[in-house]
Amino acid sequence: MKTAHEKLASGRWQKLGLCEQLGNIGSEVNRVLHWKDKNKKNFENAVVRTLELFDLTLKDKRWQGRLREVARAREVFLDAVLGDKEYKTSLKDLERYFFYFAYCARQKSSCSES
């Protein structure tokens, strides 16, 4: 299967910090939420891209102590996509959860730019 994030999968993802990785996952969750009731193909593509980013994070050896949390977030994401049956967490809830990682990553990058 073709990789949606080829540059990231080829090693660039491992250069990002955890907040940046999770913030990027959040961006894809936002796309999933945006396309959910609008365009089935775009929705499905966004789901695939989100799962790909989760998997890249799970393969990153730097986060060995955090893998349970990332794997659970992936599981909750899939549950939300498939209808909220197990965890009762919506895509909107997940978008809010991941927002804080994006915010943290942005704060860190703006601090290093000055």
C-alpha positions in Angstrom: 0.0 0.0 0.0 1.3 3.5 -0.9 2.3 5.7 2.0 0.4 9.0 2.3 3.2 10.7 4.2 6.2 9.5 2.3 8.7 12.2 3.5 7.6 11.6 7.1 7.8 7.9 6.8 11.3 8.1 5.3 12.7 9.4 8.6 11.5 12.9 8.9 8.9 11.9 11.5 11.5 10.6 13.9 13.1 14.1 13.9 9.9 15.6 15.4 9.3 15.8 19.1 6.3 14.0 20.7 4.2 17.1 20.9 4.8 17.8 17.2 4.0 14.2 16.2 0.7 14.2 18.3 -0.1 17.7 17.0 0.2 16.5 13.5 -2.0 13.5 14.3 -4.5 16.1 15.6 -4.4 17.9 12.3 -5.4 14.7 10.6 -8.2 14.1 13.2 -9.4 17.6 12.3 -9.6 16.6 8.6 -11.4 13.4 9.5 -14.0 15.5 11.5 -14.3 18.0 8.7 -15.0 15.4 6.0 -17.1 13.0 8.1 -20.5 14.0 6.8 -19.4 15.8 3.6 -17.3 13.4 1.4 -16.9 9.7 2.1 -13.7 9.3 0.0 -12.0 12.3 1.6 -13.1 11.1 5.0 -11.7 7.6 4.4 -8.4 9.0 3.1 -8.1 11.2 6.2 -8.7 8.2 8.4 -6.0 6.3 6.6 -3.5 9.2 7.0 -4.3 9.5 10.7 -3.7 5.8 11.3 -0.5 6.1 9.4 0.7 8.9 11.6 -0.3 6.9 14.7 1.7 3.9 13.4 4.8 6.1 12.7 4.6 7.3 16.2 4.2 3.8 17.6 7.4 2.8 15.7 9.4 5.7 17.1 11.7 4.0 19.6 12.1 7.3 21.6 8.6 6.9 23.0 9.0 3.4 24.5 7.6 4.6 27.8 4.6 6.3 26.1 3.5 3.7 23.6 0.6 2.5 25.8 -0.9 6.0 25.7 -0.4 6.4 22.0 -1.8 3.0 21.3 -4.8 3.7 23.4 -5.4 7.0 21.6 -5.3 5.1 18.3 -7.8 2.7 19.6 -10.1 5.5 20.9 -9.7 7.2 17.5 -10.8 4.0 15.6 -13.8 3.6 18.0 -14.8 7.2 17.4 -14.6 6.7 13.6 -16.6 3.5 13.8 -19.4 5.0 16.0 -18.4 5.7 19.6 -19.5 2.4 20.9 -16.7 1.3 23.3 -15.2 4.5 24.7 -18.0 7.1 24.2 -15.4 9.6 22.8 -16.2 11.7 19.8 -13.9 12.9 17.1 -14.6 16.4 18.5 -13.3 15.2 21.9 -10.2 13.8 20.2 -9.6 17.0 18.2 -9.7 18.9 21.5 -7.3 16.4 23.1 -4.7 16.7 20.3 -5.1 20.5 20.1 -3.0 20.9 23.2 -0.1 18.9 21.7 -0.2 21.2 18.7 -0.3 24.2 20.9 2.7 22.9 23.0 4.7 22.2 19.8 3.9 25.7 18.4 5.0 27.3 21.7 8.2 25.4 21.7 9.0 26.3 18.1 8.2 30.0 18.6 10.5 30.0 21.7 13.4 28.6 19.7 12.9 31.0 16.9 13.6 34.1 19.0 
